[in-house]
């Protein structure tokens, strides 16, 4: 996949639709809740991934990328989840060759997801 495409494909609509099906009447909006938590906690994971790749910390990279992989899949950011999985696999194998470049791609994808998710949350507010 190439970089440079817009944010419209940053989130898998079917995942968001599945989340919406869990919405209970009277509860806070589930997309706002889940998306908000993702946006709150993911910058720390991104920072940890950048630090781990810069210092060659395979274990730190494995932990941070695993966490981001799971949370990004939960909000429908499937490409971000896939890139995170790739970094996690690299870290697990102990071969970090190319990890810095992969982390740069991850950061760019995270920015696309962030914009798309913020727009999704904003559109749900009255």
N, C-alpha and C positions, 0 to 999 in steps of 0.2 A: 504494500500500500504506500502511496506517495503522500508526502506532506503537502500542505497548501490547500486542502479542501476545507469548506466551511464547517460550521458547527452543526448543521442540520443532521449529519450522520454520526455525531459524537455520542449520542445516546440511542440505545435500542428501544424503540417505542413499545415493543411487546413486553419488555421487562417493566417499563413504567406502567403499562396497562395492567400487568399482573399485580403490581403493588397497589394500584387503585382498587382492585378487587378486594383487597384486605381492609379497605377503609370502612370503619364503623360509623354509623350516624352519631353525630354529637362529639366525636373525637377530633382532635386537631388534624389538619390535612396531612395525610401520610407522606405525600411527596415532599411537602415542605419540611416535615420532621426528618425523614430519612436523608433527603438531599441536604438539608441544613447541617445535619451531623457529619455527612461526608465532607461538605465544604469546610466545616470547622476543624476536622481532624486530619484531613489529607495533606495540608501544607507541611505538617510535622513529618509525615511519612515521606513526602517528596524531599524535604531537607535531609532526612536520614539516609535516603537512597543516594543523594548527591555526595554527602560526606563519606559514606561507605565506599562508593566507587572511587572517590578521590584518594582515599587512604588505603585502598585495597583490602578493606574489611569484609571478607566474604560472609562471615556469620551475620554481621550487621545488615549487609545487603539482603541476605536471605530472609531475615526477619521482617525488615521494612517492606520489601517487595511482595512478600507473601501477604502481609496485612493489606497493602494497597490493592493487590490482585483481588482479594475477597470483597473488600468494600466497594471497589469500582464495579465489579460484576453485579453487586446487589442494587446499584443505582442505574444499571444498564449501560455503563461505559465499557463496552466489551473490548474495544481495541486497546484501551488503557489497561484493562485486565490482562489481555494477551501479552502486551509488552512487559507488564509486571511479572507475569509467569516466566517469560523468557529470561528476565534478570534473575528471578528466583532460581531457575534451573542452572544458570551460569554460576551463581554463587554456591549452589549445592555441590556442583562438580568441582568447585575450587578454581575454575578457569575464568578469570575476569577479563581476558583479552576482549576488547571491544565493548566492555561494560560502560565506559564513559560515554561513548557514542550512543549506545542504547539508552542510557539515562537521559541524554539530551533529547532524544526522540520522545521519551516518556514525558519529560517536562513540557514539550510542545503539545503533546496530546492532552496532557492534564489541563493546559490552558484552554484548549478547545472544549473539553468536558465542563470545565468551570463556567465558561460563558454560556454554554447550552443549558446547564443545570440551573444557573442563576435566572436565565430567561424562562425556563419551565416553572420555577418557583414563583417568579414575578407574575406570570400569566395566571397563576392559580389564586392570586390574592384579589379580593373584591375591589 
